[in-house]
Amino acid sequence: MYGYDNYYVPSTSFNLEGSVVWTAVAFILAIIGGVLAYVLFVKANNKVDNKILSWLKEFLDFKKMVIEIVLKVSYAVLAIFITLFSFNFIGSSFLSFLLILTLGNVILRITYEISLMMVMIWKNTTEINKKMK
């Protein structure tokens, strides 16, 4: 395709048919791969000696949970964002500034505490279950 001044301009059109086909193929391969990984690796009774494979097996079997770390980091990021965002309103409405600063951080904290309580309940239940065996 040639644009102004006869320079070649590559086409940037989106190939919808190819995208749909690749999406379907990727979805089918993901299902097959996921089922095979679960049956042959995660639920297999063989002991893995390699530390990386052992960690991967526990991770895929959800014995290692990363949600606690994700929640703590995202809380810190969002708390800083709310605090900095509230300064947008300091010039126009001091009351809005104070409300967003205080209520925003309090609501965020309560939300994350509830989420972390669920994780703590799961951890304690898992520990009690291990001690019972």
DSSP file with accessible surface (Angstrom, degrees, kcal/mol):
  #  RESIDUE AA STRUCTURE BP1 BP2  ACC     N-H-->O    O-->H-N    N-H-->O    O-->H-N    TCO  KAPPA ALPHA  PHI   PSI    X-CA   Y-CA   Z-CA
    1    1 A M              0   0  142      0, 0.0     8,-2.9     0, 0.0     2,-0.5   0.000 360.0 360.0 360.0 133.1    0.0    0.0    0.0
    2    2 A Y  B     -A    8   0A 161      6,-0.2     6,-0.2     1,-0.1     3,-0.1  -0.894 360.0-172.4-110.8 132.6    1.4    3.4   -1.0
    3    3 A G    >   -     0   0   31      4,-2.7     3,-1.2    -2,-0.5     4,-0.1  -0.001  48.9 -28.5 -98.8-150.8    0.6    6.5    1.0
    4    4 A Y  G >  S+     0   0  215      1,-0.2     3,-1.3     2,-0.2    -1,-0.3  -0.293 129.9  17.2 -63.6 147.7    1.3   10.2    0.3
    5    5 A D  G 3  S-     0   0  137      1,-0.2    -1,-0.2    -3,-0.1    -2,-0.1   0.763 124.6 -79.9  61.4  23.0    4.4   10.9   -1.8
    6    6 A N  G <  S+     0   0  136     -3,-1.2     2,-0.4     1,-0.2    -1,-0.2   0.783  85.1 149.3  59.2  29.0    4.5    7.2   -3.0
    7    7 A Y    <   -     0   0  167     -3,-1.3    -4,-2.7    -4,-0.1     2,-0.4  -0.768  53.6-109.1 -88.5 143.6    6.1    5.9    0.2
    8    8 A Y  B     -A    2   0A 146     -2,-0.4    -6,-0.2    -6,-0.2    -1,-0.0  -0.553  33.7-170.2 -75.0 127.8    5.2    2.3    1.2
    9    9 A V        -     0   0   69     -8,-2.9     3,-0.1    -2,-0.4     2,-0.0  -0.976  20.7-130.1-119.3 114.8    3.0    2.2    4.3
   10   10 A P        -     0   0   80      0, 0.0     2,-0.2     0, 0.0    -8,-0.0  -0.361  28.4-106.0 -65.3 147.2    2.5   -1.3    5.7
   11   11 A S        -     0   0   81      1,-0.1     0, 0.0    -2,-0.0     0, 0.0  -0.520  29.1-172.3 -74.2 135.6   -1.1   -2.3    6.4
   12   12 A T        +     0   0  137     -2,-0.2    -1,-0.1    -3,-0.1     2,-0.0   0.091  35.3 138.4-114.0  20.9   -2.1   -2.3   10.0
   13   13 A S        -     0   0   96      1,-0.1     2,-0.4     2,-0.0    -2,-0.0  -0.348  56.8-114.0 -69.4 150.8   -5.5   -3.9    9.6
   14   14 A F        -     0   0  153      1,-0.0     2,-1.2    -2,-0.0    -1,-0.1  -0.714  16.3-138.0 -89.3 128.5   -6.5   -6.5   12.1
   15   15 A N     >  +     0   0  100     -2,-0.4     4,-1.7     1,-0.2     5,-0.1  -0.712  25.7 177.5 -88.6  93.5   -6.9  -10.1   10.8
   16   16 A L  H  > S+     0   0  102     -2,-1.2     4,-2.4     2,-0.2     5,-0.2   0.905  74.9  52.7 -67.6 -41.5  -10.1  -11.1   12.6
   17   17 A E  H  > S+     0   0  138      1,-0.2     4,-2.3     2,-0.2    -1,-0.2   0.929 111.3  46.4 -63.0 -45.6  -10.4  -14.6   11.1
   18   18 A G  H  > S+     0   0   35      1,-0.2     4,-2.6     2,-0.2    -1,-0.2   0.883 112.1  52.0 -63.9 -36.0   -6.8  -15.6   12.0
   19   19 A S  H  X S+     0   0   43     -4,-1.7     4,-2.4     2,-0.2    -2,-0.2   0.905 109.5  48.2 -67.2 -41.9   -7.3  -14.2   15.5
   20   20 A V  H  X S+     0   0   87     -4,-2.4     4,-2.3     2,-0.2    -2,-0.2   0.925 113.3  47.9 -65.7 -42.7  -10.5  -16.3   16.0
   21   21 A V  H  X S+     0   0   93     -4,-2.3     4,-2.7    -5,-0.2     5,-0.2   0.944 113.2  47.2 -63.2 -46.9   -8.8  -19.4   14.8
   22   22 A W  H  X S+     0   0  163     -4,-2.6     4,-3.0     1,-0.2     5,-0.2   0.903 110.2  53.2 -64.8 -36.8   -5.7  -18.9   16.9
   23   23 A T  H  X S+     0   0   85     -4,-2.4     4,-2.3    -5,-0.2    -1,-0.2   0.932 110.9  46.7 -62.3 -43.0   -7.9  -18.2   20.0
   24   24 A A  H  X S+     0   0   51     -4,-2.3     4,-2.4     2,-0.2    -2,-0.2   0.930 114.3  46.9 -65.9 -43.2   -9.8  -21.5   19.5
   25   25 A V  H  X S+     0   0   59     -4,-2.7     4,-2.7     1,-0.2     5,-0.2   0.932 112.9  49.5 -64.3 -44.1   -6.6  -23.5   18.9
   26   26 A A  H  X S+     0   0   37     -4,-3.0     4,-2.3    -5,-0.2    -1,-0.2   0.904 110.8  50.4 -62.0 -39.4   -5.0  -21.8   22.0
   27   27 A F  H  X S+     0   0  135     -4,-2.3     4,-2.1    -5,-0.2    -2,-0.2   0.934 112.0  46.4 -66.0 -43.5   -8.1  -22.6   24.1
   28   28 A I  H  X S+     0   0   98     -4,-2.4     4,-2.4     1,-0.2     5,-0.2   0.931 113.9  48.2 -65.6 -43.6   -8.1  -26.3   23.0
   29   29 A L  H  X S+     0   0  101     -4,-2.7     4,-3.0     1,-0.2     5,-0.2   0.886 110.1  53.0 -63.9 -36.5   -4.4  -26.7   23.6
   30   30 A A  H  X S+     0   0   64     -4,-2.3     4,-2.7    -5,-0.2     5,-0.2   0.902 109.1  48.8 -65.8 -40.5   -4.7  -25.0   27.1
   31   31 A I  H  X S+     0   0   86     -4,-2.1     4,-2.5     2,-0.2     5,-0.2   0.954 114.7  44.6 -63.0 -48.0   -7.5  -27.5   28.1
   32   32 A I  H  X S+     0   0   89     -4,-2.4     4,-2.5     1,-0.2     5,-0.2   0.945 116.6  46.2 -62.2 -46.9   -5.4  -30.5   26.9
   33   33 A G  H  X S+     0   0   37     -4,-3.0     4,-2.7    -5,-0.2     5,-0.2   0.899 112.7  50.0 -63.9 -40.6   -2.2  -29.1   28.6
   34   34 A G  H  X S+     0   0   43     -4,-2.7     4,-2.3    -5,-0.2    -1,-0.2   0.926 112.4  46.1 -65.5 -43.7   -4.0  -28.3   31.8
   35   35 A V  H  X S+     0   0   87     -4,-2.5     4,-2.7    -5,-0.2     5,-0.3   0.934 115.0  47.4 -65.3 -43.6   -5.7  -31.7   32.2
   36   36 A L  H  X S+     0   0   93     -4,-2.5     4,-2.8    -5,-0.2     5,-0.4   0.926 112.4  49.2 -64.2 -43.0   -2.4  -33.5   31.4
   37   37 A A  H  X>S+     0   0   43     -4,-2.7     5,-2.0    -5,-0.2     4,-1.7   0.917 114.2  46.3 -62.5 -41.5   -0.4  -31.3   33.8
   38   38 A Y  I  <>S+     0   0  118     -4,-2.3     5,-2.7    -5,-0.2     6,-0.2   0.954 119.6  37.9 -66.9 -48.2   -3.0  -31.9   36.6
   39   39 A V  I  <5S+     0   0   85     -4,-2.7    -2,-0.2    -5,-0.2    -3,-0.2   0.927 126.1  34.6 -71.7 -44.5   -3.3  -35.7   36.0
   40   40 A L  I  <5S+     0   0  121     -4,-2.8    -3,-0.2    -5,-0.3    -1,-0.2   0.735 134.1  17.2 -87.2 -22.6    0.4  -36.5   35.3
   41   41 A F  I  <5S+     0   0   50     -4,-1.7    -3,-0.2    -5,-0.4     3,-0.2   0.794 124.7  39.2-116.3 -53.1    2.2  -34.0   37.5
   42   42 A V  I   <S+     0   0    8     -5,-2.0    -3,-0.2     1,-0.2    -4,-0.2   0.956 125.1  32.8 -72.2 -49.6    0.0  -32.5   40.3
   43   43 A K  S   <S+     0   0  101     -5,-2.7    -1,-0.2    -6,-0.2     2,-0.1   0.428  89.8 117.0 -91.1   3.4   -2.0  -35.5   41.3
   44   44 A A        -     0   0   24     -6,-0.2    -4,-0.1    -3,-0.2    -3,-0.0  -0.460  63.3-140.1 -69.4 142.7    0.8  -38.1   40.6
   45   45 A N        +     0   0  169     -2,-0.1    -1,-0.1     2,-0.1     2,-0.1   0.470  64.6 115.1 -84.8  -1.6    1.9  -39.9   43.8
   46   46 A N        -     0   0   99      1,-0.1     2,-0.4    -5,-0.1    -2,-0.0  -0.412  68.7-120.3 -73.3 145.6    5.6  -39.8   42.9
   47   47 A K        -     0   0  184     -2,-0.1     2,-0.5     2,-0.0    -1,-0.1  -0.693  21.0-141.6 -85.6 134.2    7.9  -37.8   45.1
   48   48 A V        -     0   0   31     -2,-0.4    -1,-0.0     1,-0.1     6,-0.0  -0.851  14.3-171.9-100.5 127.0    9.8  -35.0   43.3
   49   49 A D        +     0   0  154     -2,-0.5     2,-0.2     4,-0.0    -1,-0.1   0.769  60.3  92.1 -88.4 -27.9   13.5  -34.6   44.4
   50   50 A N  S  > S-     0   0   86      1,-0.1     4,-2.5     2,-0.0     5,-0.2  -0.494  71.1-143.1 -70.1 131.3   14.1  -31.4   42.5
   51   51 A K  H  > S+     0   0  181     -2,-0.2     4,-2.5     2,-0.2     5,-0.2   0.889  99.4  49.1 -64.6 -39.9   13.4  -28.3   44.7
   52   52 A I  H  > S+     0   0  124      2,-0.2     4,-2.6     1,-0.2    -1,-0.2   0.939 114.0  44.7 -67.0 -45.1   12.0  -26.3   41.7
   53   53 A L  H  > S+     0   0   73      2,-0.2     4,-2.6     1,-0.2    -2,-0.2   0.876 112.6  52.7 -66.9 -35.0    9.7  -29.1   40.6
   54   54 A S  H  X S+     0   0   42     -4,-2.5     4,-2.2     2,-0.2    -2,-0.2   0.927 111.3  46.0 -64.6 -44.1    8.7  -29.7   44.2
   55   55 A W  H  X S+     0   0  119     -4,-2.5     4,-2.6     2,-0.2    -2,-0.2   0.918 112.8  50.8 -63.0 -42.0    7.8  -26.0   44.6
   56   56 A L  H  X S+     0   0   63     -4,-2.6     4,-2.8     2,-0.2     5,-0.2   0.905 109.3  50.5 -63.8 -39.5    5.9  -26.0   41.2
   57   57 A K  H  X S+     0   0   36     -4,-2.6     4,-1.5     2,-0.2    -1,-0.2   0.932 113.2  45.0 -64.7 -44.5    3.9  -29.1   42.3
   58   58 A E  H  <>S+     0   0   70     -4,-2.2     5,-3.1     2,-0.2     6,-1.2   0.888 113.8  51.3 -65.2 -37.0    2.9  -27.5   45.6
   59   59 A F  H ><5S+     0   0   72     -4,-2.6     3,-1.3     1,-0.2    -2,-0.2   0.932 111.8  45.0 -66.1 -45.9    2.1  -24.2   43.7
   60   60 A L  H 3<5S+     0   0   72     -4,-2.8    -1,-0.2     1,-0.3    -2,-0.2   0.760 112.2  52.3 -71.4 -23.4   -0.1  -25.9   41.1
   61   61 A D  T 3<5S-     0   0   40     -4,-1.5    -1,-0.3    -5,-0.2    -2,-0.2   0.348 115.3-118.6 -90.6   4.6   -1.8  -28.0   43.9
   62   62 A F  T < 5S+     0   0  146     -3,-1.3    -3,-0.2     2,-0.2    -2,-0.1   0.785  81.0 123.4  61.1  32.2   -2.5  -24.7   45.8
   63   63 A K  S   <S+     0   0  133     -5,-3.1     2,-0.6    -6,-0.2    -4,-0.2   0.701  71.4  56.0 -85.9 -24.1   -0.5  -25.8   48.8
   64   64 A K  S    S-     0   0   91     -6,-1.2     2,-0.5    -9,-0.1    -1,-0.2  -0.948  80.3-161.7-105.1 120.5    1.5  -22.6   48.3
   65   65 A M        +     0   0   76     -2,-0.6     4,-0.2     1,-0.1     3,-0.1  -0.890  19.1 179.6-106.7 133.3   -0.7  -19.5   48.3
   66   66 A V     >  +     0   0   72     -2,-0.5     4,-2.3     2,-0.1     3,-0.2   0.451  63.1  92.8-105.7  -4.0    0.6  -16.2   46.9
   67   67 A I  H  > S+     0   0   70      1,-0.2     4,-3.0     2,-0.2     5,-0.2   0.849  80.2  58.1 -63.4 -32.6   -2.6  -14.3   47.6
   68   68 A E  H  > S+     0   0   32      2,-0.2     4,-2.2     1,-0.2    -1,-0.2   0.940 109.8  43.2 -63.8 -44.3   -1.4  -13.0   50.9
   69   69 A I  H  > S+     0   0  114     -3,-0.2     4,-2.6     2,-0.2     5,-0.3   0.925 114.4  50.7 -66.2 -43.5    1.7  -11.4   49.4
   70   70 A V  H  X S+     0   0   79     -4,-2.3     4,-2.7     1,-0.2     5,-0.2   0.919 111.1  49.0 -61.4 -42.8   -0.4  -10.0   46.5
   71   71 A L  H  X S+     0   0   22     -4,-3.0     4,-2.2     2,-0.2    -1,-0.2   0.920 111.9  48.2 -64.0 -42.7   -2.9   -8.5   48.9
   72   72 A K  H  X S+     0   0  109     -4,-2.2     4,-1.9    -5,-0.2    -2,-0.2   0.921 115.3  43.7 -66.2 -42.7   -0.2   -6.9   51.1
   73   73 A V  H  X S+     0   0   87     -4,-2.6     4,-2.4     2,-0.2    -2,-0.2   0.934 114.7  48.6 -68.9 -44.6    1.6   -5.3   48.2
   74   74 A S  H  X S+     0   0   33     -4,-2.7     4,-2.7    -5,-0.3     5,-0.2   0.864 108.8  55.3 -66.4 -31.8   -1.6   -4.2   46.4
   75   75 A Y  H  X S+     0   0   56     -4,-2.2     4,-2.7    -5,-0.2     5,-0.2   0.947 108.9  47.1 -62.4 -46.6   -2.8   -2.7   49.7
   76   76 A A  H  X S+     0   0   47     -4,-1.9     4,-2.2     2,-0.2     5,-0.2   0.928 113.8  47.8 -61.7 -43.5    0.4   -0.6   50.0
   77   77 A V  H  X S+     0   0   90     -4,-2.4     4,-2.4     1,-0.2    -1,-0.2   0.943 115.1  44.4 -63.0 -47.7    0.1    0.6   46.4
   78   78 A L  H  X S+     0   0   67     -4,-2.7     4,-2.9     2,-0.2     5,-0.2   0.864 111.1  53.7 -69.2 -34.6   -3.5    1.5   46.7
   79   79 A A  H  X S+     0   0   14     -4,-2.7     4,-2.2    -5,-0.2    -1,-0.2   0.926 111.6  45.4 -64.8 -42.5   -3.1    3.2   50.1
   80   80 A I  H  X S+     0   0  103     -4,-2.2     4,-2.8    -5,-0.2     5,-0.3   0.922 113.3  51.2 -65.6 -40.8   -0.3    5.4   48.7
   81   81 A F  H  X S+     0   0  120     -4,-2.4     4,-3.2    -5,-0.2     5,-0.2   0.935 110.4  47.8 -61.9 -46.6   -2.4    6.1   45.5
   82   82 A I  H  X S+     0   0   31     -4,-2.9     4,-2.1     2,-0.2    -1,-0.2   0.922 112.9  49.4 -61.8 -41.4   -5.5    7.1   47.6
   83   83 A T  H  X S+     0   0   46     -4,-2.2     4,-0.7    -5,-0.2    -2,-0.2   0.948 116.3  40.8 -63.0 -47.9   -3.3    9.4   49.7
   84   84 A L  H >< S+     0   0  115     -4,-2.8     3,-0.8     1,-0.2     4,-0.3   0.893 113.5  54.6 -68.8 -37.1   -1.7   11.1   46.7
   85   85 A F  H >< S+     0   0   81     -4,-3.2     3,-2.0    -5,-0.3     4,-0.3   0.857  98.6  63.2 -64.1 -34.5   -5.0   11.2   44.8
   86   86 A S  H >< S+     0   0    0     -4,-2.1     3,-1.6     1,-0.3     4,-0.3   0.805  88.8  69.1 -63.6 -25.4   -6.6   13.0   47.7
   87   87 A F  G X< S+     0   0  103     -3,-0.8     3,-0.8    -4,-0.7     4,-0.4   0.667  82.2  75.5 -69.0 -13.7   -4.2   15.9   47.2
   88   88 A N  G <  S+     0   0  113     -3,-2.0     4,-0.3    -4,-0.3     3,-0.3   0.821  99.4  44.0 -58.5 -31.9   -6.0   16.6   43.9
   89   89 A F  G <> S+     0   0   60     -3,-1.6     4,-2.6    -4,-0.3     8,-0.5   0.427  84.1  93.4 -98.7  -0.4   -8.9   18.1   45.9
   90   90 A I  T <4 S+     0   0   77     -3,-0.8    -1,-0.2    -4,-0.3    -2,-0.1   0.860  91.1  43.7 -66.1 -31.8   -6.9   20.2   48.4
   91   91 A G  T  4 S+     0   0   77     -4,-0.4    -1,-0.2    -3,-0.3     3,-0.2   0.859 122.4  35.3 -80.8 -33.6   -7.2   23.3   46.3
   92   92 A S  T  4 S+     0   0   97     -4,-0.3     2,-0.3     1,-0.3    -2,-0.2   0.895 134.0   4.4 -90.1 -42.4  -10.8   23.0   45.3
   93   93 A S     X  -     0   0   40     -4,-2.6     4,-2.1     1,-0.1    -1,-0.3  -0.849  51.1-167.6-149.7 108.4  -12.4   21.5   48.4
   94   94 A F  H  > S+     0   0  118     -2,-0.3     4,-2.4     1,-0.2     5,-0.2   0.859  94.0  55.9 -63.9 -33.8  -10.6   20.9   51.6
   95   95 A L  H  > S+     0   0  115      2,-0.2     4,-2.7     1,-0.2    -1,-0.2   0.923 106.8  49.2 -64.5 -43.1  -13.5   18.8   52.9
   96   96 A S  H  > S+     0   0   45      2,-0.2     4,-2.7    -7,-0.2     5,-0.3   0.909 109.7  53.3 -61.8 -41.2  -13.3   16.5   49.9
   97   97 A F  H  X S+     0   0   15     -4,-2.1     4,-2.5    -8,-0.5    -2,-0.2   0.951 111.7  44.0 -56.9 -49.8   -9.6   16.2   50.5
   98   98 A L  H  X S+     0   0   67     -4,-2.4     4,-2.8     1,-0.2     5,-0.4   0.899 113.9  50.3 -65.8 -39.9  -10.0   15.1   54.1
   99   99 A L  H  X>S+     0   0   81     -4,-2.7     4,-1.8     2,-0.2     5,-0.9   0.931 114.2  43.1 -65.3 -45.8  -12.9   12.7   53.3
  100  100 A I  I  X>S+     0   0   47     -4,-2.7     4,-0.9     3,-0.2     5,-0.5   0.922 115.8  49.8 -66.5 -41.1  -11.0   11.0   50.5
  101  101 A L  I  X5S+     0   0   43     -4,-2.5     4,-0.9    -5,-0.3    -2,-0.2   0.947 124.5  26.7 -62.6 -48.3   -7.8   10.9   52.5
  102  102 A T  I  X5S+     0   0   72     -4,-2.8     4,-2.5    -5,-0.2     5,-0.2   0.972 128.0  38.2 -83.6 -56.6   -9.5    9.4   55.7
  103  103 A L  I  X5S+     0   0   90     -4,-1.8     4,-2.9    -5,-0.4     5,-0.3   0.880 115.0  54.9 -65.7 -37.4  -12.5    7.5   54.4
  104  104 A G  I  X<S+     0   0   20     -5,-0.9     4,-2.2    -4,-0.9    -1,-0.2   0.945 113.3  41.1 -59.6 -46.8  -10.7    6.2   51.4
  105  105 A N  H  X<S+     0   0   31     -4,-0.9     4,-2.4    -5,-0.5    -2,-0.2   0.872 115.5  50.6 -71.5 -35.1   -7.9    4.7   53.4
  106  106 A V  H  X S+     0   0   78     -4,-2.5     4,-2.6     2,-0.2     5,-0.2   0.940 112.6  45.8 -67.9 -44.9  -10.2    3.4   56.1
  107  107 A I  H  X S+     0   0  104     -4,-2.9     4,-2.4     1,-0.2    -2,-0.2   0.923 114.0  49.8 -64.6 -40.7  -12.5    1.7   53.6
  108  108 A L  H  X S+     0   0   19     -4,-2.2     4,-2.5    -5,-0.3     5,-0.2   0.935 111.3  49.1 -61.3 -44.5   -9.5    0.2   51.8
  109  109 A R  H  X S+     0   0  116     -4,-2.4     4,-2.5     1,-0.2    -2,-0.2   0.920 111.5  48.0 -62.9 -45.8   -8.0   -1.0   55.1
  110  110 A I  H  X S+     0   0   88     -4,-2.6     4,-2.3     2,-0.2    -1,-0.2   0.928 111.7  51.0 -62.5 -42.7  -11.3   -2.7   56.2
  111  111 A T  H  X S+     0   0   73     -4,-2.4     4,-2.0     1,-0.2    -2,-0.2   0.933 113.5  44.0 -60.3 -46.3  -11.7   -4.3   52.8
  112  112 A Y  H  X S+     0   0   33     -4,-2.5     4,-2.8     1,-0.2    -1,-0.2   0.852 110.3  55.1 -70.9 -33.2   -8.1   -5.7   52.9
  113  113 A E  H  X S+     0   0   93     -4,-2.5     4,-2.1    -5,-0.2    -1,-0.2   0.909 108.1  49.4 -64.9 -39.8   -8.5   -6.9   56.5
  114  114 A I  H  X S+     0   0   93     -4,-2.3     4,-1.6     2,-0.2    -2,-0.2   0.936 112.6  47.8 -62.9 -43.4  -11.6   -8.9   55.6
  115  115 A S  H  X S+     0   0   45     -4,-2.0     4,-1.5     1,-0.2    -2,-0.2   0.923 112.8  47.5 -63.3 -43.7   -9.7  -10.4   52.6
  116  116 A L  H  X S+     0   0   34     -4,-2.8     4,-2.7     1,-0.2    -1,-0.2   0.815 104.9  60.4 -69.8 -28.9   -6.7  -11.2   54.8
  117  117 A M  H  X S+     0   0  113     -4,-2.1     4,-2.6     2,-0.2    -1,-0.2   0.907 103.5  51.6 -62.5 -39.2   -8.9  -12.7   57.5
  118  118 A M  H  X S+     0   0  129     -4,-1.6     4,-2.1     2,-0.2    -2,-0.2   0.913 110.8  47.6 -62.0 -41.8  -10.1  -15.2   54.9
  119  119 A V  H  X S+     0   0   16     -4,-1.5     4,-2.6     2,-0.2    -2,-0.2   0.921 111.8  50.2 -65.4 -41.7   -6.5  -16.1   54.1
  120  120 A M  H  X S+     0   0   83     -4,-2.7     4,-2.8     2,-0.2     5,-0.2   0.894 108.7  52.0 -64.7 -39.5   -5.7  -16.4   57.8
  121  121 A I  H  X S+     0   0   99     -4,-2.6     4,-2.5     2,-0.2     5,-0.2   0.931 110.6  48.8 -61.9 -42.6   -8.7  -18.7   58.4
  122  122 A W  H  X S+     0   0   96     -4,-2.1     4,-2.4     2,-0.2    -2,-0.2   0.934 112.3  48.2 -61.7 -45.1   -7.5  -20.9   55.5
  123  123 A K  H  X S+     0   0   68     -4,-2.6     4,-2.3     1,-0.2    -2,-0.2   0.927 113.6  46.2 -63.2 -44.3   -3.9  -21.0   56.9
  124  124 A N  H  X S+     0   0   89     -4,-2.8     4,-2.5     2,-0.2    -1,-0.2   0.899 112.1  50.7 -66.8 -39.2   -5.1  -21.9   60.4
  125  125 A T  H  X S+     0   0   82     -4,-2.5     4,-2.5    -5,-0.2    -1,-0.2   0.908 110.4  50.2 -63.9 -39.7   -7.5  -24.6   59.1
  126  126 A T  H  X S+     0   0   39     -4,-2.4     4,-2.2    -5,-0.2    -2,-0.2   0.918 110.9  48.8 -64.5 -42.5   -4.7  -26.1   57.1
  127  127 A E  H  X S+     0   0   99     -4,-2.3     4,-2.0     2,-0.2    -2,-0.2   0.914 111.9  48.5 -64.1 -43.1   -2.3  -26.1   60.1
  128  128 A I  H  X S+     0   0  106     -4,-2.5     4,-1.7     1,-0.2    -2,-0.2   0.923 110.8  51.7 -62.8 -40.9   -5.0  -27.8   62.3
  129  129 A N  H  X S+     0   0   86     -4,-2.5     4,-0.9     1,-0.2    -2,-0.2   0.892 109.0  50.1 -63.7 -38.9   -5.7  -30.3   59.5
  130  130 A K  H  < S+     0   0  153     -4,-2.2     3,-0.4     1,-0.2    -1,-0.2   0.885 110.5  49.9 -66.8 -38.6   -2.0  -31.2   59.3
  131  131 A K  H  < S+     0   0  169     -4,-2.0    -1,-0.2     1,-0.2    -2,-0.2   0.793 105.7  57.4 -70.5 -26.7   -1.8  -31.6   63.1
  132  132 A M  H  <        0   0  151     -4,-1.7    -1,-0.2    -5,-0.2    -2,-0.2   0.753 360.0 360.0 -75.3 -23.6   -4.8  -33.9   63.1
  133  133 A K     <        0   0  197     -4,-0.9    -3,-0.0    -3,-0.4    -4,-0.0  -0.212 360.0 360.0 -80.4 360.0   -3.2  -36.4   60.7
